[in-house]
Amino acid sequence: MHKSKWLPRVAITSAVVIYFLIIFGSHVRVTDSGMGCPDWPLCKGSLNPAQGFHAFMEQTHRYLAALASILVALTALLAYRNKDRTSTFRPAIFTCVIVLVQIVLGAVTVYYGNRAPSVAAHLLAGLSLLGAATVTAVASVVPRAETNGRRLNPIGWIAIVGAGLLYISGSLIVNADAEKFCAKIPLCPAGVPDRYVVLHLIHRTMVVIVSAALITFSIHAWKHWSKYSGARPLALTIVLLIFATATLGIFSALHKAPPHIADLHLAGAAGVLMATTALASLGWLVGADAKIHKQAMMPSITRLVS
């Protein structure tokens, strides 16, 4: 098989595996299995994960991370060798760098007993990894078009940043063990410690603001990018994931975060980030908004000339 056919397949597989790695990592946190293996890279001095539930969860997460690392490295190698997709090489290399950072942070997190700073850094690196892998996957499929002007409307950049911040704010609630302390919508009940109230209210406020930005971006893509393959399905996916994730978030809060619901909620949030990054990457690569601006300017120029 020609190597150009392998690149998109491996890049997309890499992004999907990293998505499930993020979700499984969240499940490790939800089940308090982060210290199931007190050493690194072995688990209690062994490669055998069958040493209790928490050890199994943590070591399985490491095996999944190893698989993701191999796929990321292979994607970078294929991107380097494939001259038809030069726009894929830089995000592929950046993804490799983030993988190395994530490996180091994973070891540091274990050695320092899951302390908040290392856990937060590990989370940020994980989100960067998901974003970079998604960009690489889209770039491996969509060729970069040469165009002048702004390639992506500011609402696209706002949507990506907002989706990332939304996921982080929700993860901070989980990391602070605060998800069971605000079983009321939209405000928290009386008697909840202030530090938990603040985390929940920040997250809920962000849900409203970021959801509005994401829906606006999706509508923009639906209306103006319809001629680009994949734009409308991604836009629709974002909107559906927003409503599904928000519904799960409400249900999770009211029922004090059952683990399976919390996992689905985090999976939806990660899906929103992935779909938003994919849509924005598509728009940037084809220069969709630059072409919209150019088409809008043509009637004015024609009138001036005539």
N, C-alpha and C positions, 0 to 999 in steps of 0.2 A: 504494500500500500504506500502511496506517495506520502511523503512526510507532511505536506500541507494539509492532508486530511486528518492526520493525527493531532495536530496542534489544537484545533477547536474542541475535539473530543476530550483530550486530556485536560485542557484549560477549564472546560465546563464541569468535568468530573471533579476537578480540584476544588472549584468554587462550591459545588454541592456538598462535598465531603467536609469542607471547612464550615459550611452552614450547620451541618449536623454535629460537628465538633463543638461549635459555640453552644448549641442547644444541649448537648450532653454535658458540657462544662457547667451550664446553668443548673442542670439536674444534679450534678455533683454538689453544687453549693446548696441547693434546696434540701438535699438529703443529708447535709452536714458530713459529706464524705471527703472533704478537701484534705483532711489529714489521715485518710484511710491508709496511706503509705507514708510512714514517717521519714523515709529516706528517698533518695533519687540518684540515678534513674531506676534502680531496682525497687521492689516493694517488699519490705521486711527481709531484705537480702536475697530476694528470689525474683525470677521472671514469672513465676506462677501467680496468676491473679486470684486463684481460688483460696483465699485466706480470710474469708469473712465478707459480709456484704459491702462494707465501706472500702475495704482493700480492693475488692472486685471492681467497684465503681471507679475508683481513682486510677487503677492500673489499666482498665479498659479505656479510660479517657486518654491515657498516655499512648496506648497502642493506636488509637484513632488519630492522635496528634502525629505519630510517626508516619502513618499512612498519608496524612495530609502533607507532611513535609516532603515525602518522596514525590508526590504528585506535583507539588509546587516546583521542586527542583527540575523535574522532567519537563514541566511546562516552560520553564526558563530556557532549558537546553533546546527544546523544539523552536521556541521563539527566536533564539539566536541563529538557528540554522535556517529558518524560514524567511527568505528575503521578501516574500509577498505580503508579509504582515509586520512591517517594521514598527508600527504603532503598538504592537503587543510587547515588544522587548522591554521597554522601560517599566511598565507596570509589573511585568513578570519578575524583573530583577528586584524591584521594590518589594514585591511579595516575598521573595527569598530573604531579603534583609529583615523583614518583619517576622518571618518564621524564626530566624536566628535569635532575634530579640525576645520573641515569645518563649523559646526554649530556655533561655537564660532566666527570664522572669519566672517561668514555671519552677525551675530549680530553686531560685531565691525564695519564692513563696513557700515552698516546702521547708527549706532550711530555717526560715524565720517564723514558722508556725502560723501561716495564713494571716499575717498581720495586715491591717487595712491598707497601708501604702502600697505594699507589693501586690495585693489583690486588685486594687484599683488600677495599677499600672498594667497588670496582666489582662484586665478587662479591656482597657484602652487599646492595648496591642492586639487583642483578639478582634475587636471591631475594625481596627485598621487592616488586619489580615483579611477579614471578610470583604471589606470594601475594595481592597487592592485585587483580590482574587476575582471579584465580580467584574471590575474594570478590565482585567486581563481576559476574562472569558468573553466579554462583549467585543473587545478589540480583536480577538481571534476570529470572530465571525463577521464583523462589520468593518469594511475598509475605511480608512480615514480619507475624507474628501477635502480637497484644497478649496478654501474659501476665504474671503476677506470679511473683516468685521467680527462682531461678537458671536461666538459659536453657540453659546448657551445663555438663555435669558437668566437674569439674577434669581428668579423664582426657583430655577433648578438648583442653584447652589444653596439657596436658603433651605430648600426641601431636604437636600442631603445632610447638611449640618443639623437641621432640626431633627431628622430621624435618628441621627447618631446621639444627640443630646437626650432625646426622649428615651432611648434604650439605656443610656448611662444612668439617667435619673431613676428609672425603674430598678436597675441593678443595684443602685445604692440602697434602695429600700430593702432589697433581699440581703445584701451584705451587712446591713445594720440590724438584721432580724426584726424589722419593723413591719413586715407585711401583714401581721395578724393584729395590729393595734389600731386599725382605723376602719372598723366594720360598719361604715355608714357613708352614704353618698349625698351631697358632694363634700360635706365637711366631716371632720372626725367627731366622735362622741366625746362628752365631757370626761375628764379624768385621764386622758391619754397624755403621756409625757410630751413636753413641748418639742423635744428633738425629733420625735416620731411624727408629730403633727406637721412640723415644717417640711420634712421629707415628702410626706404624702401630698401636701398642698402644692409644693413646687412641682411635683410630678403631674398632678391633676391639672394644674394651670398650663403646664407645657403640653399636655395632651390636647387641650382645646386649641391653643395657638398653633402648634405644629400640625395638627390635623387639618386646620384651615389652610395652612401653607401647602401641605401635601395634596389636598384636594384641588387647590388652585393650580398647582403644577400639573396634576393629572388632566384637568380640564383643558389646560393650555396645550398639552401634548395631544390630547384627543382631537382637538379642533384644528391644530396647525401642523401636526406631524403625521397625519393619517396616511400619507403616501409612503412612509417608511415602514418596512416590514417589522412587526413586533412592537411598534410604538403604542398602538391602541390596546393590545392585550396586556402590556405592562401597566399602562395607565389604569385600566379596569382592575387589574390585580391589586394595585396600590390601594384603590378606594375600598375594594372588598376586604382587604386585610386590615385596613384602618377600623372599619366597623366591627369586624370579627374580633380584633384584638381589644378594642375598647369594651365590647360586650363581655369578653372573658375577664378583662380587668375589673369591671364592675362586679361580676359574679364572684371573682376571687376575693375582692375586698369584703363583700357582704358575708362570705362564708369563711373568712379568716384564712385565706390562701391554702386550700387543699393542694398537696404537691402536684397532682396530675393537672389541675387547672392552672397552677402557677407555671408549670412547664409549657403548657399550650400558649399561655399569655406571652411568655418570653420568646417562644418560637414564632408567634405572630409578629412581635416587635422586631425580631431579627429579619423576618421575611419582608417587613415594610422597608427596612434599611436596604436589604439586598435588591428588592424590586426598584426602589427609588434610585439607587446607584446605577442599576442596569439601564433604566430609562434615561437618566441624565447622561450616562456614558454614550448611549446610542445617539442622543441629540447632539452631544459635543462632537462625536466622530464624524457625523454627516454634516455638521455645521447647520443644523436645522434652523436655528433662530437667525443666523446670518442670512440665510436664503430667504426667510420670511421678510426680514428688513429690506433686502434687496428688491423683492417683489413689490413691497409696499411703496418703495421709492420710485419704481418705474413709471407709474401713472403721472406723478408729479413732474418727473423729468420730461416725459412726453409732452405734457402741457406747456412746459417752459420752452421747449424747442419749437413747438408749433405756434 
